[in-house]
Amino acid sequence: MLKDAIDIEKGDIIDANIVDFGSNGEGIAKCGVYPIFIPFAVKGDVVRAKITWTSKDYAFGEIVEIVEPSIDRVKPKCPYFEKCGGCDLQNVNYAEQLEIKRENIRRALKKNGGLDVDVPAPISLNEWEYRNKLALPFGKNKHSGRVYLGFFEKRSHSVVPMKWCALQGQWAADLIEDVSEWANENGLSVYDELSGKGYLRHAVARMLDTLTLTLVVNSKAQDIEKLDELVQKLNRHFKNYTVFVSNNVKNTNVIMGDKVALVYGEECPQDLGRFQAVVSPLSFLQVNNKVRDAIYDDVCDKIGANFVGEVVELYSGVGLLTAQIALRLHNAKITAVEIVPEATKDADALMTSLKLENVTNVCSDAAKFVEDIKDDNTHRVLILDPPRKGCDEKVLDKAKNAGFEKIIYISCNPQTLARDLKTLSSNYQTNYIQPYDMFPQTHHVETVVLLSKQKIDK
């Protein structure tokens, strides 16, 4: 039985009914109003759990035994589930996964944004083998000395050895096999965070039309040790591929170095929906191709097929969304704003290659750019596509007073989305919300929101 909250201490063993899901996909038990978060517990479970951490407001626990499983509990497809930090919800039936994400958005909007609105179920286009990218750290068995690839254990830098991933296709299993064998047969060392020594840090790969492999190494050399041997291994499974090296000699959690160098193969354009383009290993690209294209279609639909006016896109990166809009909406003038100079240069090159003359790429801080926009009632749309931390407060303050007819917000974080919509709500009303399941089997979700300028009665 659950104790009173005041009596719960670290190390206690409790029997608990899981009554809800948390925002990170964990199960929640309640002692009165005192919540206990239990990872990998499923709403409807009855579990025996060990308390691992407590505070005056909430506690964490871990499952010791599933006394009675929920009707929504399913057998995970992946043998590494609960070991690696990649998935949180493989043990929950997929229909319930979508409901968890819908409810997380609804709650965040109400609690943090003051918006009590209906949220539809996320649009889902695939459940498994949807990721086009993986980033795997190298690890080494302390006893056998064998080198392996895997994912970091959740909240840890301990590498879980893996041979395949249920979110990737067969290409990932083949790559793991090839790279692991190459590292072991050639006696290559693995980077150690404590000593700062060792050669191999990460293998980062993206599979679109062809494979792009980037080896992140603890070295300043612009080549890869034993490259010919690596090519021999890759040739077993891959016909067309490129290999890059990225030097990262810093003691940091950042995976890639500042630059990459091509050491094998020839870069070629990749299929990105409406067009083809060369994609740098350093370029951001959504990991789920089908859902990415659906989101781009939705954004263009909300702007309007016959739109004539200016579209301002903030946080535009290398211009992939910009190009999608420009190819669909021929009468729109698009200004894409990105603070990273290298990304702006890549965006310029992309627009040139696609012969898109209705796009202007601007390298600028988003807040400074928006500050110069005046409310002159012109026909304009603003697209906000920020990282997980959401928009800078200065950007929102300037944007809501700049006179945009519509604002389209693409979010990957319900909490920061809710916060930002609250700021915009003084001048804009939310007309449309549509979640997309970009990341099945995890708690993450993408959301497209359309806001329109409120009319002020004179």
N, C-alpha and C positions, 0 to 999 in steps of 0.2 A: 504494500500500500504506500501511496505517497505520504510523506510527512508534511507537517506544516512547513511553509517556505523558510521560516526562521531557523528550523532545525536541520535543513539540508546542508550537508557538508561534503567536501571533496572526499571521494572514496566510498561514499554511501552506495548501496545497492538498492534500487527501487523497482517496483512494478508499476507500469504506467500505461495509460491509454493514450495513443497518439491522436490528437484531436484536430490538427491542422498542419499546414506546410509553412515553413518560413520562406523569406525572400530568396534565400540561397538554395532552396530545395530540401532543406533538412526537415525532419518531423518535429512537431512541437507537442510536448505534454504540458499540462497545467496543474499547478498546485494552488488552488484558488485562482488568483490572477497572475501568479508567479510563473513565467514560462521557463521551460527546460527544453533546450534545443538539442536534438539527437540526430546527428548525420546518418543518412541511409535508412532512417525509420520512415514508414509510409503511413499517411493518414488512414486510420482504421486499424492499425496494428495494435496488439497488446504486447508489450516488450518488458523484459527485465533489463535494466540499464545501470551502468556505473557512472556516478557523477565525477566528471573530470575537472570542472572549474565552476566557481560560484562567485556571484556578486550580490549586492542588495537588490538588484533589479531583475536578474535572470541567471540561469545556469546552463552549462553544457554537460552532455553525457555521451556515453557510447554504448551500443547494444551489446549485452552479454548473451541474451537469448531472445528469440522471437517466440513468445508464448502462444500467440494466435495471430496468424498473418492476415493482413487486410485483403479484401477482395480485389483491390487495385494493385497488389504486389505481384510482380512477375519475375521469372528467372532471368537474370542478366544474360545478354548474348555474349559478353566479353569476359574471359577468365581473369582479366586484370582489374575489373570493376571493384571499387573500394580500396584498391591498392594504389593505382595511379591517380593523379589529380585531374584527369581529363573530363570525366562524366560525373554527374550527381544523381541522375534520374533514370538510369537504365533499369532499375528494379521497380519502376512505376509504369503501368500500362500507358500506351501513348496518348489515348484520349484524355486521360487524367493529367498527363504532362502538359497538354495544351490548356487545360483548365487551370492548372497551377500558374502558368504564365499569364493567362488572361486576368486571373484574380490578383496577381502581384501588381500588374499595371493599374488595375482599378483601385486597389488599396493605396498605392503610392500617389495616384492622382488625387484621391480624396484626402489622404493624410497630409501630404507635403504640398499639394497644389491647390487644395480647396475646391477641387472639381469633382462633383458627384455625378459621373456620367456612365452610360453604358459602354462597355468595351467588348467588341466581338471576339470570337475565338481567333487565335493566330492562324494565318494562312499557312498550310503545310504542303510541301511538294516532295519531300523525301524524308525518310527516317534514318537510313543507314548509308554508309559509304558516300557521304555528301561532301566531305572536305577536300579541297584542292591543294591544301598546304599542310605541312607538319614541320615542327621544330623540335628535334630530339637531342637532349644532352647525351654525351658519352659518359659511361660509367665503367667501373672496373671491379671485378670480384676480388675481394681481399685475399681469399684463400687460393683460388685457381689462377688468378692473374688474368683471366679472360676479360676482354673488352666487350662491351655491349652497348646498345642504344635503348632508350626507354623514355618514359615521362617522369617528371618529378612527382614524388609522393605529395599529396596535398599538405600545404603549410610546412614543407620540408624541402631540403636540397638533396635528399636521398633519391637516387635514380632507380626506378622500378624497371628491371629488364623486360623487354617486350619483343615479340616476334611479329605481331600484327596489331591492327587497331580496327575496331568495328565501325569507326566513323570514317575510315579511309578505304580506298579500294585495294585490289590485289597489288597495285603498283607499289604501295607503301611497304607491304610485306616483302616484296622482291627487293626493294631498296635497302631495307633493314638487313636482309640477309647478305646482300652484296657488300655493303659498307662494313658490316661487322666482321665478315670473313677477311676483307682487305686489311682492316686494322690489326686483326690478330695474326694473320699470316706474315705481316711485315713488321711486327713488333713495335707498333706505334704507341706512344705513351698518351695518357689521358690527363687533362688539366685537373689540378688539385687546388681547390679554393684556399686552403690554409697555407700551403707552401708557395702558391703562385707558379708552380712548375708543372710541366706536362704539355703535350702538343695539341691534342684534339679536344675541342670544347663542345661544339654542336654540329649536327647535320640538319640543315634547313632545306626543305625541298618543296617544290610546287609542280603539280601536274595539271597542265592545261592540254593543248594539243601535243606538246612534248614535255619532257621532264627537264626541270632546272634544279640542279643540286648545288648548294653553297656549303662548303666546309668552313666553319669558323674555327680558327686555330690561334693558339697562343704563340704567335711568331710575327715578325715583321717582314718575313720573306714573301715576295709576290708570286709564290708558286706553291705547289703541294708536294709533300714528300711522297715518293712512290706513286706518282700520278699514272704511269703506264700500267702498273699493276691494278690500280683502281679501275681504269678503263677496261681492262680485260674482264674484270668482274661485272661491271655494268653492262657490257656487251651481251651477257647471257640473257638479260631480260629486256633491255631497252635498245631501240634502233636509233632514235634521234634524241639527243640530250645535250645539255651544256653543263659544264662544271665551273664554278666560281670559287675563289678563295676570299675570305673576309678575315682580316687581321684584327684581333681583339686581345691586346696585352694588358688591359685594365682589369682591376679587381672590382667587377661590377656585375649587377644582375641583368644588364642589357645584353641581349644575345649577340646581335650583329655589331661589327665594327662600323666606322663611319663610311667606309668605301668597300667596294667589291672589285675583284679583277677576274676577267674571263681567262681561264687556263686551258679549257678544252671545249671544242665544238664551236658552232656559229649561232648567234642569236637570230631567231626568226619570229615573225608576227604570230600572235596567239589569238584564238577566237574569243572575243569578249562580247558576244551577243550580236549587236548591230554592226560591229566592225572588228577588224583585226589590228593588233598593235604589239610591239615589243614591250614586254613587261620586265622591268628591272627587279632583281631580287630584293632591292631596298624599297620597292613601291608597295604601297598598301593596296590590297585587293580583297574584296569580300570572299570568304572561304567557300561559300555555297553558291555555285553558279546559277542554279535555277531560281533560287530565292532572290539573289542579287538582281537578276533580270526582271523579276516580277516587281520588285521595289522600284526599279528605274521606270518601268512602264506606269506604275501607279503615280509616281512623281510627275511624269509628263502629262498624264491624264488630268491631274489636279491643276496643273498650269493651264491646260486647255489646248486642244489640237489646233485651234485657229488663233492662238494668242499672238498679238502684235504688241510689242513693248520690250521692256528690259527685264531680264532675269539676273539677279545678283546672287551668286553662290559663295558663301563663306566656308572656310575650311575645305577648300576644293582639292587639295592634294595634287596628284599628277594629272588630274583632269578627266578621269574615267567617267564619272557621272556627267561632267560638263559636256563631253563629246556625245554621250547618249542623248542628252537634251537637244544639243545642236543638230543632230542628225534627224531627230523627230520633229522638232519645231522650227521650221525653216524661216519663219517670219520673226522669230525672237532674236533680240540682241542680248548676248550673254556676257556678263563680267564675272570672272572667277577670281577669287581672292585667296591667296595662300601665303603664309609667312616664311616658308622654307624656300630659299632661292633655288636649290637644286630641283625641288618639286615643280616650281614655276617653269624652269627651263625644260623639264620633261613634258610639261603640259603644252608649252609652245611647240615643241617638236611633234607632239601627238596631233595638235590641230593642223600643223603644216602638212603632216603625212596624210591626213584625212581631207585636206583642202577645205577646211572649215573657216570661212571668212567672217562668220557672225559671232566669233568668240574673242574676247580680250582677256588675257591672263595678267593679273596684277600681283606683284610680290609686295605684300603689306600686312601690317598688323590689322586684324579684322576690326577692332574697335576704332582705330584711327581712320580706316577707310569709311566706315559707316558714319563717323562723325561729320564727314564732309557732305553727306547726302542730306538734302533739305526736303521738307515736306511740301512738294510742289504739285501734289495730286496727279502725277503722271501714272501711266499704266505700268506698274512694276510689281515684281514678285521677288521675295527673298527666300533663299533656300539655306537652311542651317543644317549642317551635317557634322557635328562636333565629335570629339573622342568621348570616352566613357565619363570623363569628368564634367561633361556638359559645356555650355557656353560661358565665356567670361562675362561677369556681371556688367562690365562696361559695354560689351557688345550688345547685350539685351537692352540696356538703358538707352543706347543710341538707336538701336533698331526699332524699338517700339514707337519712337517719335519721328521716324524718317518717312512716314507716309506710304509705306508699302501697302498695296491693295491686298495681297495675300502673303502669308508666311508659311512655308512648308518645312517642318522640323523632322529630321530623320534621326532617331535615337537608338542607342544600344544599351541604355541604362534607364529603367523606369524611375529610379529615385531622382536622378538629375533632370530627367525630362519633366517630372512633376514640379520640381523647384523652378525650372526655367519657364514653364507655362504659367506658373503663378505670377512671375515678374511681368510676362507679356500680357496677362489678363486685364491689366488696367486699360489697355488700348485695343486689345484683340480678343475675339471670342473663338473658342474651339468648335469647329464645324464637323471634323472628321477625325476618327482614330482607327487605325488598322494595324494590329500586330502581325509580324511575320516570324515564323519559326526558322530563323537562320541557323540555329544551333540545336537540333534535336538531341535528346538524351542528356542535355545540360539545362541549367536554370536560366540561361541567357536568352534574350529575346530582342528583336528589332521592332521598332514602331514608327509608322509614318503618321504625322499629324498635320492637318490643314487648319490654319487660323485665318480669319478675315478681319479686316479693320472695322471696328465698331463705329457706327454712325452717331455723331453727337448732335442732339437736338439743339437748335439755336433759339 
